[in-house]
């Protein structure tokens, strides 16, 4: 027979309450997704505003694409990417291809990465673009 069963049960209830409090408090609440700014000088200069792949593909797979590019360039020495969308060839370069159009890092990259609480390691090797206002 347990002599301290009452204290143990009270302790478990307090522990479960403290542990689940943040989840209960945030239940059903979600932060609004950021609205990305495509209003950058380079994009505004373009006549045809289409990404390397479809917009849906880039939203869902851009990090995998960048990871694949890193492996292809650094390990395999392959610097040419052939678009699945239209077969056009692009230089696999974060700074010279991606950031050529998406030059506003603060409003484009940082907005989504902050929302998703992700810290990409791109800037460990690459020079971050200057903030354009």
KEFI-460645 format. One line per field, with one value per residue: residue in three letters; x, y, z of N, C-alpha, C, O in turn. Coordinates in Angstrom, 2 decimals. Example, Ala and Ser with C-alpha at 12.3 -4.5 7.8 and 13.67 -1.06 7.14 Angstrom:
// residues 2
aa c(ALA	SER) .
nu c(13.19	12.85) .
nv c(-5.69	-2.25) .
nw c(7.80	7.08) .
cau c(12.30	13.67) .
cav c(-4.50	-1.06) .
caw c(7.80	7.14) .
cu c(13.20	12.90) .
cv c(-3.30	0.03) .
cw c(7.80	7.87) .
ou c(14.24	13.41) .
ov c(-3.32	1.14) .
ow c(8.46	8.04) .
END
This chain:
// residues 133
aa c(UNK	UNK	UNK	UNK	UNK	UNK	UNK	UNK	UNK	UNK	UNK	UNK	UNK	UNK	UNK	UNK	UNK	UNK	UNK	UNK	UNK	UNK	UNK	UNK	UNK	UNK	UNK	UNK	UNK	UNK	UNK	UNK	UNK	UNK	UNK	UNK	UNK	UNK	UNK	UNK	UNK	UNK	UNK	UNK	UNK	UNK	UNK	UNK	UNK	UNK	UNK	UNK	UNK	UNK	UNK	UNK	UNK	UNK	UNK	UNK	UNK	UNK	UNK	UNK	UNK	UNK	UNK	UNK	UNK	UNK	UNK	UNK	UNK	UNK	UNK	UNK	UNK	UNK	UNK	UNK	UNK	UNK	UNK	UNK	UNK	UNK	UNK	UNK	UNK	UNK	UNK	UNK	UNK	UNK	UNK	UNK	UNK	UNK	UNK	UNK	UNK	UNK	UNK	UNK	UNK	UNK	UNK	UNK	UNK	UNK	UNK	UNK	UNK	UNK	UNK	UNK	UNK	UNK	UNK	UNK	UNK	UNK	UNK	UNK	UNK	UNK	UNK	UNK	UNK	UNK	UNK	UNK	UNK) .
nu c(0.85	0.49	1.89	2.17	0.44	-1.53	-0.01	1.67	-0.13	-1.16	1.22	1.77	-0.44	0.06	2.53	1.75	-0.04	1.67	3.43	1.75	0.66	1.82	1.07	-1.72	-2.34	-1.55	-3.18	-4.92	-4.13	-2.35	0.47	0.35	1.25	4.17	4.08	5.70	8.03	8.27	9.12	11.70	14.59	15.85	13.97	11.90	12.98	12.87	11.24	9.81	8.61	9.45	10.35	13.18	12.13	8.70	6.49	5.17	6.77	9.19	8.46	7.92	10.23	12.67	14.79	15.76	16.54	18.61	20.36	20.92	22.20	24.47	25.84	26.22	27.85	30.07	31.01	30.82	31.58	29.86	28.31	26.06	22.61	19.72	16.58	13.59	11.22	11.32	13.60	15.68	19.02	20.84	23.20	24.48	24.32	24.14	24.63	24.93	22.80	20.31	20.22	20.49	18.03	16.40	17.17	16.62	17.26	16.42	13.62	12.80	14.16	14.72	12.22	10.58	12.23	12.48	9.82	9.44	11.21	13.85	17.28	19.17	22.23	23.49	24.84	27.13	29.15	28.67	28.55	26.39	23.83	23.75	21.54	18.72	16.85) .
nv c(-1.17	2.22	4.87	7.57	8.19	10.14	12.56	11.93	11.71	14.33	15.69	14.60	15.59	18.36	18.41	17.46	19.51	21.79	20.96	20.66	23.19	25.24	24.11	23.95	26.64	27.69	26.36	25.95	28.37	30.14	31.59	34.18	33.52	34.83	37.55	37.50	39.68	40.43	42.59	43.68	45.42	44.04	42.07	43.73	44.80	42.74	41.39	39.08	37.43	34.78	31.99	29.71	27.13	26.01	28.13	26.82	24.51	25.70	26.90	24.64	23.07	24.48	24.48	21.85	21.85	23.76	22.40	20.14	21.43	22.39	20.00	19.02	21.02	21.43	18.84	17.29	18.92	19.91	22.53	23.29	23.61	22.05	23.06	21.55	22.44	23.81	23.01	24.81	26.00	26.79	28.54	26.97	28.65	30.30	33.01	34.20	33.37	32.78	34.99	36.99	37.75	37.59	39.69	41.07	40.18	40.54	41.06	38.95	36.29	36.22	36.76	34.46	32.45	33.30	33.14	30.36	29.57	28.80	28.48	28.94	27.64	28.98	31.42	30.92	30.29	31.85	35.28	37.48	39.34	42.94	44.98	46.16	48.98) .
nw c(0.00	-0.77	0.96	0.42	-1.62	-2.15	-2.23	-4.35	-6.50	-6.55	-7.16	-9.72	-11.15	-11.01	-12.39	-14.98	-15.62	-15.70	-17.71	-19.98	-20.29	-22.12	-24.59	-24.46	-24.15	-26.64	-28.40	-31.40	-32.37	-34.83	-36.34	-38.74	-42.04	-43.63	-45.95	-48.82	-50.33	-53.59	-54.75	-55.85	-57.06	-59.24	-60.00	-60.76	-63.05	-64.83	-67.66	-67.96	-65.29	-64.09	-62.12	-61.87	-61.69	-61.40	-59.47	-57.38	-57.11	-56.30	-53.86	-52.31	-52.53	-52.45	-50.59	-50.74	-53.40	-53.32	-51.62	-53.18	-55.30	-53.98	-53.39	-56.00	-57.15	-55.34	-54.69	-57.04	-59.11	-61.01	-62.59	-63.93	-64.16	-65.28	-66.02	-64.92	-65.72	-68.23	-69.56	-69.78	-69.25	-66.30	-64.27	-61.46	-58.79	-55.81	-55.24	-57.80	-59.36	-57.90	-56.03	-57.81	-58.78	-56.47	-54.63	-52.31	-49.42	-46.75	-46.88	-48.43	-48.09	-45.25	-44.06	-44.39	-43.28	-40.64	-39.81	-40.02	-38.17	-38.85	-39.37	-41.94	-43.28	-45.30	-45.30	-43.99	-45.72	-47.99	-49.04	-47.58	-49.20	-49.58	-47.69	-49.30	-49.59) .
cau c(0.00	1.29	1.61	2.17	-0.27	-2.19	1.02	2.15	-1.17	-1.15	2.45	1.58	-1.40	0.79	3.51	1.04	-0.56	2.78	3.98	0.81	0.21	2.13	0.32	-3.12	-2.39	-1.40	-4.05	-5.77	-3.58	-1.24	0.95	0.06	2.41	4.66	3.85	7.02	8.11	8.97	9.38	13.12	15.00	16.14	12.72	11.14	13.60	12.59	9.99	9.14	8.93	9.27	11.50	13.84	11.10	7.39	6.39	4.81	7.96	10.18	7.97	7.99	11.48	13.85	15.92	16.31	17.22	19.88	21.22	21.38	23.16	25.72	26.52	26.63	28.95	31.23	31.54	30.88	32.11	28.84	27.80	24.93	21.33	18.74	15.25	12.60	10.06	11.43	14.86	16.67	20.18	21.17	24.40	24.12	25.01	23.26	24.85	24.81	21.54	19.18	20.23	20.45	16.65	15.91	18.25	16.22	17.36	15.64	12.19	12.47	14.66	14.61	10.82	10.11	13.06	12.12	8.49	9.59	12.24	14.92	18.50	19.92	23.68	23.99	25.71	28.40	30.14	28.36	28.44	25.01	23.68	23.48	20.11	18.23	15.63) .
cav c(0.00	3.43	5.81	8.94	8.19	11.44	13.53	11.55	12.07	15.80	16.04	14.25	16.54	19.63	18.22	17.40	20.85	22.67	20.47	20.87	24.58	25.94	23.53	24.35	28.08	27.99	25.50	26.61	29.65	30.02	32.87	34.41	33.31	36.11	37.90	37.75	40.82	40.20	43.93	43.98	46.11	43.12	41.46	44.78	45.00	41.59	41.44	37.82	37.14	33.36	31.38	28.60	26.09	26.60	28.77	25.78	23.69	26.47	27.05	23.36	22.33	25.31	24.08	20.61	22.24	24.38	21.34	19.36	22.26	22.42	18.71	18.93	21.95	21.24	17.47	16.71	19.89	20.22	23.87	23.60	23.03	22.03	23.22	20.52	23.14	24.13	22.52	25.87	25.79	27.86	28.36	26.62	29.62	31.04	34.45	34.72	32.97	33.04	36.35	37.95	38.27	37.71	40.47	41.65	39.09	40.85	40.93	37.71	35.09	36.30	36.74	33.06	31.68	33.72	32.56	28.91	29.38	28.05	29.25	28.27	27.82	29.55	32.57	30.46	30.31	32.90	36.65	37.92	40.57	44.16	45.27	47.15	49.61) .
caw c(0.00	-0.87	2.05	-0.09	-2.90	-2.34	-2.64	-5.68	-7.47	-6.65	-7.88	-11.14	-11.73	-11.17	-13.46	-16.26	-15.87	-16.10	-18.98	-21.08	-20.32	-23.37	-25.69	-24.30	-24.37	-28.06	-29.21	-32.38	-32.82	-35.76	-36.84	-40.15	-42.91	-44.15	-47.35	-49.37	-51.23	-54.85	-55.27	-55.77	-58.28	-60.33	-60.47	-61.46	-64.37	-65.69	-68.42	-67.65	-63.89	-63.82	-61.47	-62.56	-61.73	-61.12	-58.16	-56.40	-56.90	-55.54	-52.48	-51.61	-52.67	-52.68	-49.75	-51.31	-54.63	-52.95	-51.09	-54.34	-56.03	-53.21	-53.60	-57.41	-57.44	-54.48	-54.71	-58.37	-60.07	-62.01	-62.31	-64.82	-63.78	-66.37	-65.45	-65.23	-66.27	-69.66	-70.12	-69.87	-68.40	-65.36	-63.46	-60.08	-57.96	-54.91	-55.37	-59.16	-59.98	-57.00	-55.49	-58.91	-58.78	-55.10	-54.01	-51.04	-48.45	-45.55	-47.13	-49.12	-47.39	-43.80	-43.62	-44.30	-42.36	-39.29	-39.56	-39.85	-37.14	-39.49	-39.61	-42.99	-43.16	-46.56	-45.08	-43.41	-46.79	-48.95	-48.55	-47.60	-50.00	-48.84	-47.55	-50.26	-49.03) .
cu c(0.90	0.88	1.49	1.39	-0.97	-1.19	1.55	1.13	-1.22	0.08	2.35	0.63	-0.72	1.79	2.84	0.49	0.53	3.32	3.06	0.36	0.57	1.34	-1.14	-3.27	-2.35	-2.30	-4.92	-5.26	-2.42	-0.81	0.61	1.35	2.87	4.27	5.20	6.99	8.93	9.32	10.84	13.54	15.21	14.87	11.89	11.70	13.23	11.26	9.15	9.54	8.64	10.52	12.07	12.88	9.76	7.38	6.09	6.02	8.96	9.74	8.17	9.38	12.74	15.04	16.56	17.07	18.57	20.86	21.77	22.42	24.51	26.51	27.05	27.85	30.20	31.84	31.73	31.45	31.14	28.23	26.59	23.68	20.39	17.35	14.34	11.40	10.16	12.75	15.95	17.81	20.48	22.47	23.95	24.92	23.99	23.38	24.59	23.52	20.36	19.11	20.30	19.05	16.15	16.94	17.89	16.12	16.45	14.15	11.85	12.89	14.33	13.16	10.32	10.91	12.78	10.78	8.61	10.59	13.36	16.11	19.32	21.42	24.29	25.08	26.97	29.51	29.93	28.27	26.99	24.89	23.40	21.98	19.75	16.94	14.88) .
cv c(1.24	4.42	7.25	9.06	9.52	12.48	13.22	11.96	13.59	16.27	15.75	15.22	17.89	19.52	18.23	18.78	21.80	22.26	20.79	22.32	25.30	25.42	23.95	25.84	28.43	27.18	26.32	27.93	29.38	31.42	32.98	34.24	34.66	36.31	38.32	38.90	40.44	41.52	44.28	44.64	45.17	42.48	42.49	45.06	43.89	41.78	40.22	37.40	35.68	32.80	30.24	27.43	26.77	27.19	27.73	24.90	24.43	26.65	25.77	22.75	23.18	24.90	22.79	20.93	22.86	23.35	20.48	20.13	22.26	21.14	18.63	19.81	21.60	19.85	16.92	17.65	20.25	21.57	24.24	22.86	23.14	22.03	22.08	21.14	23.32	23.71	23.58	25.61	27.04	27.51	28.05	27.51	30.38	32.53	34.97	34.33	33.34	34.51	37.41	38.57	38.53	38.46	41.05	40.56	39.32	40.60	39.60	36.49	35.13	36.21	35.31	32.27	32.06	33.11	31.06	28.55	28.47	28.98	28.54	28.57	28.41	30.58	32.20	30.54	31.50	34.25	37.08	39.21	41.76	44.38	46.40	47.71	50.31) .
cw c(0.00	0.21	1.55	-1.40	-3.17	-2.83	-4.04	-6.75	-7.64	-7.43	-9.37	-11.82	-11.97	-12.31	-14.83	-16.61	-16.36	-17.47	-20.16	-21.24	-21.64	-24.56	-25.65	-24.60	-25.85	-28.96	-30.14	-32.89	-33.77	-36.18	-38.32	-40.95	-43.47	-45.60	-47.92	-50.35	-52.46	-55.50	-55.05	-57.08	-59.47	-60.88	-61.23	-62.84	-65.35	-66.41	-68.05	-66.25	-63.57	-63.16	-62.32	-62.73	-61.44	-59.70	-57.10	-56.08	-56.02	-54.09	-51.68	-51.56	-52.74	-51.83	-50.26	-52.58	-54.31	-52.39	-52.23	-55.14	-55.31	-53.44	-55.03	-57.71	-56.65	-54.64	-56.12	-59.43	-61.18	-61.67	-63.16	-64.35	-64.97	-65.73	-65.88	-65.93	-67.78	-70.30	-70.26	-68.88	-67.56	-64.65	-62.04	-59.14	-57.13	-55.18	-56.78	-59.87	-59.09	-56.58	-56.58	-58.99	-57.37	-54.26	-52.65	-49.98	-47.24	-45.76	-47.80	-48.31	-45.90	-43.30	-43.44	-43.28	-40.91	-38.91	-39.26	-38.76	-37.66	-39.68	-40.67	-42.84	-44.43	-46.31	-44.31	-44.45	-47.74	-48.28	-48.68	-48.40	-49.09	-48.77	-48.50	-49.71	-50.12) .
ou c(1.92	-0.29	0.79	1.67	-0.99	-1.49	1.84	1.51	-1.32	-0.03	2.79	0.87	-0.91	1.90	3.29	0.54	0.32	3.62	3.55	-0.28	-0.32	0.97	-1.74	-4.24	-3.04	-2.21	-5.59	-5.89	-1.60	-1.65	0.59	2.40	2.04	4.16	5.75	6.03	10.13	9.76	11.18	12.89	14.79	14.70	11.25	10.97	13.27	10.29	7.94	10.70	7.69	11.64	11.50	12.84	9.70	8.17	6.70	6.27	9.52	10.57	8.56	9.69	13.80	16.18	17.78	18.13	19.57	22.06	22.96	23.40	25.55	27.72	28.18	28.75	31.28	33.06	32.68	31.76	31.54	27.69	26.13	23.70	20.27	17.00	14.31	10.66	9.22	12.98	17.03	17.59	20.37	22.79	23.14	26.03	23.09	22.38	24.10	23.18	19.51	18.09	20.19	18.91	15.54	17.49	18.78	15.04	15.79	13.49	10.70	12.03	13.73	12.91	9.71	10.35	12.85	10.62	7.96	10.80	13.75	15.95	20.09	21.81	25.51	26.10	27.78	30.66	30.90	27.94	26.42	25.75	22.89	21.25	20.39	16.03	13.83) .
ov c(1.29	4.75	8.06	9.95	9.99	13.22	14.12	12.50	14.07	17.17	16.55	15.62	18.51	20.44	18.92	19.19	22.54	23.12	21.14	22.65	25.91	26.19	24.27	26.25	29.35	27.30	27.27	28.56	28.50	32.31	31.99	34.76	35.52	35.36	39.35	39.06	40.17	41.57	45.08	44.42	45.48	42.37	42.16	45.52	44.08	42.28	40.33	37.03	35.38	33.10	29.87	26.81	27.99	26.79	27.74	24.58	23.84	26.58	25.82	21.99	22.65	24.96	22.65	20.35	22.53	23.43	20.13	19.55	22.14	21.19	18.21	19.39	21.49	19.71	16.17	17.21	20.84	21.75	25.39	21.64	24.19	21.11	21.70	20.46	23.02	24.01	23.30	25.06	28.17	26.34	28.79	27.18	31.03	33.23	36.09	34.92	34.14	35.18	38.61	39.76	39.56	37.92	41.48	40.07	38.40	40.00	39.17	35.72	34.20	35.65	35.00	31.50	31.20	32.61	30.56	27.37	27.50	30.13	27.64	29.62	28.33	30.62	33.07	30.81	32.08	34.36	37.04	40.08	41.61	44.00	47.45	46.95	50.90) .
ow c(0.68	0.37	2.16	-2.20	-4.31	-3.77	-4.82	-7.78	-8.77	-8.26	-10.19	-12.96	-13.02	-13.13	-15.74	-17.77	-17.32	-18.30	-21.23	-22.24	-22.23	-25.45	-26.68	-25.25	-26.29	-30.18	-29.71	-33.74	-33.53	-36.36	-39.04	-40.58	-43.76	-46.38	-47.56	-51.11	-52.37	-56.65	-54.17	-58.11	-60.58	-62.10	-62.23	-63.72	-66.56	-65.84	-67.85	-66.02	-62.85	-63.59	-63.34	-63.79	-61.25	-58.85	-56.02	-54.92	-55.08	-53.19	-50.51	-50.64	-53.06	-52.29	-50.21	-52.83	-54.95	-52.65	-52.23	-55.60	-55.95	-53.67	-55.25	-58.42	-57.23	-54.72	-56.37	-60.53	-62.18	-60.58	-63.12	-64.18	-65.59	-64.99	-67.05	-66.64	-68.52	-71.46	-70.79	-67.81	-68.04	-64.46	-61.47	-58.74	-57.66	-55.32	-56.94	-60.90	-59.48	-56.75	-56.29	-59.25	-57.10	-53.30	-51.92	-49.67	-46.77	-44.91	-47.73	-47.88	-45.36	-42.24	-42.42	-42.50	-40.03	-37.79	-38.34	-38.46	-37.00	-40.09	-40.34	-42.34	-44.61	-47.00	-44.00	-44.13	-48.24	-47.10	-49.77	-48.30	-47.98	-49.68	-48.51	-49.39	-49.86) .
END
